[in-house]
Amino acid sequence: MDRKNWSQVSYNEQPQFIILSAIRGPIWQRAIGAYQLANTCRQNNISAQVIDFIDMFNIEELHKTVSKFVSPNLIAIGFSSTFYTGSAPGALSKDPMVSEEMRGQIFLDENLLSIFDYIKSYNPLVKIIAGGANSWQLPSSEKFDAVFHGYSELSVVEYLSELLGRRQSKAIYSTNADCCIVDGDKMPLDIQNLNHRWQSNDFIFSGETLPIEIGRGCIFRCKFCSYPLNGKKKNDYVRDMSLIKDEMVDNWTNFGTTNYFFTDDTFNDSLDKLRAMHMMIKSLPFQIKFWCFLRLELLYAFPEQIDILKDMGLSAASFGVETFHKGAGRAIGKSMDSEKQKSFLLDLYYNKWSEQVSISCGMIVGLPGESIEDLQNSFNWYSTEGKDLAVNWWPLSINPNGHYLSEFDKEYEKWGYTISNLTDWVSPTMTKSIAFEIAKEYNLNGMYKENSPTSTLLMSLLTLGFTFEEIRKWKAKDLPWSKILKKRLVMIKKYKQLLLGPE
């Protein structure tokens, strides 16, 4: 390498940035964050290439693919931590790299470390950076020149631009040994005017289910939740409808895409937003189907939303029910009566949506005051009356050292919890390890056994060529895994070939 610094890269040369990403597990799904970052870089004259599904590359394949995009103009390689973790306790993961103990944790495997070493041996000037929702969990910062916390599209662009000598960065830095720590939230992206486009070098497949960002943040402040932008005002941080429409039309024109993962913490947080989305979607020259997160209480309070959602193409909905225990619900900021929740969920599924919208419910194990007997009662209800609703059980997470902090993270002692080993908690009713085992048992005997595929799994199976009709006939225990994985491996092989291009 002859280059002494990045200021020698001219605008005409297009500085290069590589982003490594993956959602671990047996499904086909892309994480929007890596592509959103790539899109922002491209709009700022920085060439960006996402290498996705890296969990499906062996070392030789990953080296060969990364090498394809390495040139004297490469200024950085990034790693997205958001979904590099595995899945819920007891999940039917077909990924041999993720052990039961590793689920929910970030770890840097041999492939990643090898790539980082290769990049530095090629040119020590190339920066190795990391970001994503789980960046604070990275086991060590010694391998990274910079770690970005929070929404960091603009902060990464500022950081790279500073390397290039284009301008002095406005990003907020702190240092940890030789690693630069960046608070991305100090430079928020103008989400309202986000103009995202999938590019030809993203290698989207025909008819692929794609993520599309609708908005950011949540109007609620649930005490266990540490997501960014909690407590926002209604209609804040929502994309302009015309830009969402333009992106959908572009996806349909170029890829034939009509199925979506809507990324929005609470899609139905505003009736006005739903009406505007409905009007926009009905003006499209095609019909879409989508999955999203919804708030049950808002559907109950504003029943007009129910028909609007179905008419615009809702096919799978996820609800954060969390608990049927009155005291636990009150502790976390959920006030809807449990019997109302149960009857309303059944009414939605069987009557309002005529069994045409798949419903999944998230439940938390380990909330204040909720005993093992209480949890068993909830599990029994889902196994009998609520048998056609999918339910996903998660152990309560308390992370007082995280980047974003929930009320539980900050004041866990107030609810009787003690912490050891950073995140291992003990409450008056159980421990985190017990909560993990309960969640694992319930998932193995419920969602991963008797329930039909729902949520993101349902939508991702559409990408593999299965239909709604056949997917809804399956039970999790009877999923044709050999057929699913074979189809996915064929697509992975094709994706690798597209990245490498003609020999």
C-alpha positions, -999 to +999 in steps of 0.1 A: +000+000+000+014+034-010-014+055+005-003+075+036-037+089+045-073+089+033-072+125+022-056+113-010-089+097-020-107+121-044-144+124-048-139+108-082-123+077-068-153+068-046-140+057-012-152+022-002-169+009+029-178-028+035-206-038+060-209-073+074-243-084+085-265-114+094-296-125+111-287-158+127-310-188+124-328-208+097-349-181+081-342-158+051-344-122+063-323-091+060-316-066+088-326-031+076-299-013+096-270-024+075-287-014+043-300+019+058-264+027+066-252+017+031-279+039+016-268+069+037-232+064+027-240+062-010-260+094-008-228+110+006-204+098-021-191+068-002-194+035-020-209+009+003-212-029-001-232-050+023-221-086+027-251-103+043-258-138+057-221-140+069-231-167+093-235-190+063-200-184+049-171-205+058-137-188+063-125-194+028-158-181+013-158-150+035-122-142+027-128-146-010-159-125-009-144-097+012-113-097-010-135-090-040-143-056-026-109-047-011-091-020-030-067+009-022-099+031-017-112+009+011-114+031+042-134+009+067-151-024+073-181-025+096-198-052+116-235-051+125-243-066+159-281-062+159-291-098+151-258-116+155-271-133+186-292-164+180-328-166+191-352-172+221-345-200+246-354-234+231-357-220+196-354-246+168-322-230+155-305-249+127-274-228+131-247-250+147-226-220+155-250-209+182-251-229+214-279-227+239-256-206+262-248-182+234-283-173+226-289-136+231-252-128+234-228-112+209-197-131+202-169-126+176-164-160+159-133-172+141-145-160+107-150-124+118-117-122+137-099-137+107-114-111+084-104-083+108-068-096+108-068-099+071-080-063+066-053-049+089-026-069+072-037-055+039-036-020+051-034-009+088-051+024+079-084+007+072-107+012+101-126-017+117-159-004+132-190-019+148-225-007+155-261-020+158-285-024+186-262-047+206-230-028+201-227-023+239-226-061+243-195-066+222-171-086+243-141-064+236-133-032+219-097-041+212-105-054+177-123-022+168-111+013+159-146+027+166-178+014+181-211+033+174-240+032+198-276+041+189-289+051+155-257+060+138-261+064+100-250+101+100-224+095+127-207+068+106-208+091+075-192+119+096-165+096+110-156+083+075-157+119+061-133+130+088-109+102+078-111+114+042-103+150+053-136+162+038-147+179+070-143+180+107-166+155+123-196+166+144-200+132+159-196+129+197-166+109+206-151+094+237-121+070+238-116+036+254-079+027+250-074+028+212-111+025+204-133+055+196-168+053+212-194+073+193-229+083+205-249+081+173-280+096+189-262+130+190-267+132+152-302+118+145-312+109+109-341+129+095-364+099+094-393+119+079-373+126+048-356+092+045-353+082+009-342+046+010-336+025-021-324-010-025-296-011-051-286-037-077-255-046-056-277-055-027-287-085-048-324-087-039-342-118-051-374-118-071-405-115-048-383-113-017-400-102+015-382-070+024-379-048+056-392-012+052-388+015+078-421+032+086-410+051+117-388+051+148-395+052+185-426+044+207-451+066+224-451+044+255-425+040+283-428+004+294-405+000+324-387-031+311-381-016+277-348+001+268-355+009+231-344+043+219-369+071+214-394+057+240-420+082+250-420+101+217-450+122+207-476+108+183-465+112+147-429+121+155-402+102+137-425+089+110-415+088+073-433+109+047-460+087+031-449+097-004-414+084+002-427+051+016-449+048-015-420+056-038-399+029-022-427+003-024-432+011-061-395+009-068-393-025-050-423-038-070-409-026-103-374-039-098-379-070-076-416-079-077-418-074-040-452-072-024-445-087+011-430-066+039-416-065+074-428-031+087-401-018+110-419+004+135-419-001+173-456+005+175-472+007+140-507+016+153-496+043+177-516+069+158-550+066+141-540+095+118-509+076+107-529+044+100-554+063+079-526+080+059-509+046+054-542+030+044-548+057+018-513+054+005-513+016+003-547+015-014-534+039-041-507+014-051-511-006-083-506-038-064-517-053-031-492-058-003-490-081+027-471-072+058-461-081+094-458-055+121-457-048+159-491-036+173-503-024+207-533-044+218-547-017+241-548+008+212-568-016+190-592-020+219-595+018+224-597+026+187-616-003+170-615+016+137-579+004+134-589-032+132-606-030+098-581-005+085-552-028+092-567-058+076-578-039+045-543-025+040-528-060+040-519-070+076-511-107+075-491-112+107-492-092+139-470-093+170-483-081+203-463-074+234-487-088+259-459-095+285-481-108+313-516-117+325-507-110+361-523-078+374-495-068+398-468-074+372-487-055+346-491-025+369-454-027+376-443-025+340-469+001+329-495-023+313-530-016+327-554-035+305-573-062+324-560-097+317-595-111+310-602-083+286-568-090+269-576-127+265-611-123+252-600-095+228-572-115+214-596-144+206-622-120+192-595-104+169-583-137+156-615-156+152-640-129+145-626-095+135-598-110+113-615-143+105-584-163+111-567-146+082-542-126+103-516-146+122-512-134+158-481-139+180-478-127+216-447-119+235-445-129+272-419-121+298-408-145+325-396-130+358-417-098+362-423-084+397-447-104+418-455-131+391-449-165+405-441-198+386-477-208+393-490-176+377-468-182+347-481-218+344-517-205+344-508-182+315-491-210+296-521-233+302-545-206+288-524-203+256-523-241+254-561-244+255-583-214+248-555-195+231-541-225+212-543-208+178-523-178+190-485-182+188-467-172+220-430-165+225-416-165+260-385-145+270-367-142+304-367-107+318-336-088+308-319-064+332-288-047+318-276-018+340-245-013+319-263-010+285-263+020+262-300+025+265-315+019+300-350+009+309-365+018+343-357-017+354-321-013+343-318+019+364-339+010+394-341-028+396-336-027+434-369-008+437-387-040+425-367-063+447-340-075+422-304-080+429-277-083+402-245-104+399-222-110+370-235-078+352-269-092+341-278-123+363-307-112+385-324-127+415-359-116+425-382-127+454-399-152+431-371-166+409-336-162+393-327-153+358-315-189+352-348-203+364-366-178+341-345-189+312-354-226+318-391-218+321-390-198+289-371-226+272-396-252+283-427-231+274-413-223+239-404-260+232-439-271+242-457-242+226-445-219+199-419-243+186-442-273+187-479-268+185-482-233+170-483-225+133-455-203+118-462-167+125-446-133+127-413-128+108-410-166+103-442-167+083-432-137+061-397-151+055-411-184+044-429-166+016-394-156+002-385-192+000-415-198-023-441-212+001-476-198+001-497-184+029-522-213+025-496-241+030-477-223+057-508-219+079-515-256+077-482-264+093-475-269+130-440-259+142-433-295+151-441-307+116-423-280+097-406-295+066-371-283+078-352-303+052-372-286+024-370-252+040-332-254+046-326-268+011-344-238-005-325-214+018-292-230+009-299-227-028-306-190-023-275-186-001-254-202-028-269-179-055-263-149-033-226-158-028-223-162-066-239-128-072-215-111-048-184-126-065-197-120-100-184-138-131-151-155-127 
